[in-house]
Amino acid sequence: MTFINLLWVLLLGSLLGLELIGKVPPTLHTPLMSGANAISGITMLAALTCIVKAEGNLPLLIIGSVSLGFALFNVVGGFFVTDRMLAMFSRKPSNKK
């Protein structure tokens, strides 16, 4: 594939992803976030494998490091959002005397 074809795939995939995510109702957000965290966990393992197997190959080391950073950012952000959403359903202590 040429570079232009790869850019078209990236552009069309991004637009399709934006359209699909915009149609998700709020009740399905937490399960989808859990699925995204699982996928990002797999991405983290692949990035770590890429870094370990780089053996002096600088472009491979850079790609692995960048992908590890993005995956970690996604996992941590996903956990914060999920924790915040689950806190909405927890019972608050009553102030009755």
PATI-953697 format. One record per residue: residue in one letter; residue number from 1; x, y, z of N, C-alpha, C, CB in turn. Coordinates in steps of 0.02 Angstrom, whole numbers. Glycine has a CB too. Example, Ala and Ser with C-alpha at 12.3 -4.5 7.8 and 13.67 -1.06 7.14 Angstrom:
2
 mise nuvex    n.X    n.Y    n.Z   ca.X   ca.Y   ca.Z    c.X    c.Y    c.Z   cb.X   cb.Y   cb.Z
    a     1    660   -284    390    615   -225    390    660   -165    390    565   -224    452
    s     2    642   -112    354    684    -53    357    645      2    394    704    -30    286
# end
This chain:
97
 mise nuvex    n.X    n.Y    n.Z   ca.X   ca.Y   ca.Z    c.X    c.Y    c.Z   cb.X   cb.Y   cb.Z
    m     1     42    -59      0      0      0      0     44     62      0    -48      0     61
    t     2     21    113    -34     58    175    -35     40    217     26     44    214    -99
    f     3     80    267     38     70    311     95      3    347     91    127    361    100
    i     4    -17    367     31    -81    402     21   -139    356     39    -88    427    -52
    n     5   -136    293     19   -188    245     36   -193    236    112   -175    178      2
    l     6   -135    232    145   -135    225    218   -166    286    252    -64    214    243
    l     7   -152    346    225   -183    406    252   -259    406    243   -153    469    220
    w     8   -282    381    186   -355    377    175   -387    328    224   -369    354    102
    v     9   -354    272    236   -381    224    285   -385    256    354   -338    160    287
    l    10   -333    292    374   -332    326    438   -388    378    442   -264    359    451
    l    11   -396    418    391   -447    470    390   -517    440    393   -440    513    328
    l    12   -531    392    351   -598    361    351   -612    323    415   -605    314    290
    g    13   -562    289    442   -572    254    506   -585    303    563   -510    212    522
    s    14   -551    360    562   -562    410    614   -632    440    609   -511    467    609
    l    15   -654    455    549   -722    483    540   -775    432    560   -732    506    467
    l    16   -766    370    541   -813    318    560   -815    308    636   -795    252    526
    g    17   -757    310    668   -753    303    741   -788    361    776   -681    300    763
    l    18   -779    422    751   -813    479    781   -889    473    774   -789    544    749
    e    19   -911    451    716   -983    443    705  -1013    390    750   -996    426    632
    l    20   -978    334    757  -1004    280    799  -1003    298    873   -963    217    788
    i    21   -951    330    897   -946    348    967   -998    401    985   -875    374    984
    g    22  -1014    445    939  -1064    497    952  -1134    469    961  -1064    546    896
    k    23  -1147    409    936  -1213    379    940  -1223    334   1001  -1226    338    878
    v    24  -1171    327   1044  -1175    282   1101  -1215    317   1157  -1104    263   1126
    p    25  -1267    284   1183  -1304    314   1239  -1262    312   1303  -1371    277   1249
    p    26  -1277    357   1350  -1237    360   1412  -1238    295   1453  -1261    417   1455
    t    27  -1292    256   1448  -1296    195   1488  -1245    142   1465  -1366    166   1484
    l    28  -1222    147   1404  -1173     98   1378  -1102    123   1384  -1189     82   1306
    h    29  -1092    183   1412  -1025    211   1414   -977    170   1457  -1027    282   1438
    t    30   -998    151   1517   -954    114   1562   -933     46   1534   -987    105   1629
    p    31   -979      5   1506   -956    -58   1477   -909    -48   1417  -1015    -99   1455
    l    32   -921      3   1377   -877     15   1321   -808     39   1345   -907     67   1274
    m    33   -807     78   1399   -743    100   1427   -703     41   1453   -754    152   1482
    s    34   -737     -7   1483   -703    -67   1507   -673   -106   1449   -751   -112   1548
    g    35   -709   -111   1395   -683   -145   1336   -624   -108   1306   -737   -152   1283
    a    36   -627    -41   1305   -571     -2   1280   -509    -10   1324   -590     72   1274
    n    37   -520    -15   1390   -464    -26   1435   -432    -94   1423   -487    -21   1509
    a    38   -472   -144   1409   -444   -211   1394   -403   -210   1330   -501   -263   1389
    i    39   -427   -175   1280   -390   -170   1216   -326   -131   1227   -433   -137   1162
    s    40   -329    -78   1267   -268    -39   1281   -218    -80   1321   -286     25   1318
    g    41   -242   -125   1363   -197   -170   1399   -159   -215   1351   -235   -211   1449
    i    42   -193   -239   1301   -160   -280   1250   -110   -238   1211   -212   -311   1201
    t    43   -128   -176   1196    -82   -130   1161    -20   -117   1203   -118    -64   1145
    m    44    -29   -111   1269     29   -101   1313     76   -161   1310      6    -89   1385
    l    45     49   -221   1310     91   -281   1305    128   -284   1239     49   -344   1314
    a    46     94   -266   1185    126   -265   1119    181   -212   1117     75   -253   1064
    a    47    169   -154   1147    219   -101   1147    280   -121   1189    189    -35   1175
    l    48    268   -153   1246    324   -176   1286    365   -229   1249    299   -205   1353
    t    49    331   -273   1213    366   -323   1173    407   -289   1119    317   -373   1142
    c    50    379   -238   1088    414   -201   1036    477   -167   1064    367   -148   1004
    i    51    471   -138   1124    529   -105   1155    583   -156   1173    506    -67   1218
    v    52    563   -213   1200    612   -264   1220    648   -293   1160    577   -321   1260
    k    53    612   -303   1106    642   -333   1046    676   -283   1000    590   -371   1008
    a    54    678   -219   1019    707   -167    975    782   -179    964    696    -98   1005
    e    55    819   -196   1017    890   -213   1012    930   -162    971    898   -282    983
    g    56    924    -98    989    962    -47    955    929    -18    894   1027    -74    935
    n    57    872    -43    874    836    -16    816    796     45    841    788    -70    784
    l    58    822    105    827    793    166    855    721    179    832    837    224    835
    p    59    703    172    768    633    184    750    584    137    785    625    176    675
    l    60    603     74    793    561     26    828    554     44    902    589    -45    821
    l    61    608     68    932    606     90   1001    562    151   1010    677    105   1026
    i    62    564    197    964    522    258    967    449    240    958    544    309    914
    i    63    433    197    910    364    177    898    336    140    959    359    132    835
    g    64    376     96    988    354     61   1048    343    107   1107    404      8   1066
    s    65    388    155   1116    381    202   1172    320    247   1164    444    244   1178
    v    66    309    273   1104    251    316   1092    186    277   1101    254    346   1021
    s    67    183    216   1075    122    177   1082    111    157   1155    125    115   1038
    l    68    163    144   1192    156    129   1263    130    190   1301    224    107   1293
    g    69    154    248   1284    130    310   1317     57    322   1303    170    369   1293
    f    70     35    314   1241    -35    325   1224    -80    273   1257    -45    323   1148
    a    71    -58    211   1259    -98    158   1290   -104    169   1365    -68     89   1276
    l    72    -50    189   1398    -53    203   1469    -99    262   1484     17    217   1496
    f    73    -95    314   1442   -139    372   1450   -212    351   1444   -121    426   1398
    n    74   -227    308   1396   -295    285   1385   -320    242   1444   -300    246   1320
    v    75   -279    198   1469   -299    155   1525   -311    196   1588   -246    101   1538
    v    76   -265    240   1605   -273    281   1665   -334    327   1659   -209    323   1678
    g    77   -342    359   1602   -401    400   1592   -466    360   1595   -397    436   1525
    g    78   -465    301   1568   -524    258   1570   -543    238   1641   -513    196   1528
    f    79   -492    224   1681   -507    206   1751   -534    266   1789   -444    180   1785
    f    80   -508    325   1776   -534    385   1810   -607    398   1791   -491    446   1793
    v    81   -622    391   1727   -691    403   1705   -737    349   1733   -695    403   1627
    t    82   -717    287   1732   -758    233   1759   -769    242   1834   -726    165   1745
    d    83   -717    261   1871   -724    272   1943   -771    330   1957   -655    286   1974
    r    84   -767    382   1917   -812    439   1926   -885    420   1912   -791    497   1881
    m    85   -895    381   1861   -964    360   1844   -991    313   1897   -966    326   1775
    l    86   -950    268   1923   -974    222   1975   -986    258   2041   -924    165   1985
    a    87   -951    312   2054   -962    351   2115  -1031    384   2115   -908    405   2122
    m    88  -1059    395   2056  -1126    424   2052  -1178    377   2081  -1144    441   1980
    f    89  -1165    312   2081  -1213    263   2105  -1201    240   2176  -1212    202   2060
    s    90  -1149    265   2208  -1136    245   2277  -1180    286   2325  -1060    254   2295
    r    91  -1195    255   2381  -1238    289   2430  -1195    336   2472  -1274    237   2475
    k    92  -1223    393   2483  -1188    442   2524  -1212    434   2597  -1202    515   2498
    p    93  -1167    443   2645  -1188    436   2715  -1239    490   2734  -1126    440   2762
    s    94  -1288    469   2771  -1340    517   2791  -1317    557   2852  -1407    481   2805
    n    95  -1342    617   2858  -1324    661   2914  -1378    662   2967  -1311    732   2890
    k    96  -1413    608   2975  -1468    605   3026  -1437    599   3095  -1516    544   3012
    k    97  -1468    635   3143  -1443    632   3212  -1495    603   3257  -1424    701   3237
# end
